[in-house]
């Protein structure tokens, strides 16, 4: 169970990083939907 929680936490952190990258890309590309 602890291992599963650790995996979920890691995925959530990766998702946050990806979301931040997407936000930065959006700011750099005005034509981005």
N, C-alpha and C positions, 0 to 999 in steps of 0.2 A: 504493500500500500504506500509506504514512504517513497519507494522508487517511482511509483506512478505520479505522486504529487510533485516530485522533483522534475519529472519529464514535463508535466503540465506547466509548471513554473517556467521552465526553460522555453517552452513553446510560446508562452505569453510574452516573455521578454523579447524573443525573436520577432514576434508579431509587432510589438511596440517599436522596435528598431526599424522594421520594414515600413510601418506607418509613417515614422518620422522621415525616412528616406523619401517616401512617396510625397510627403508634404513639401520637402525641400525641392524635389523635382518639379512639383506643381508650381512652386514659386518661381522657378527658373524658366519654365515653359508656359507662357501665357495662353497658348492654344490648347493646353491640356484639358480634357473634359473633367 
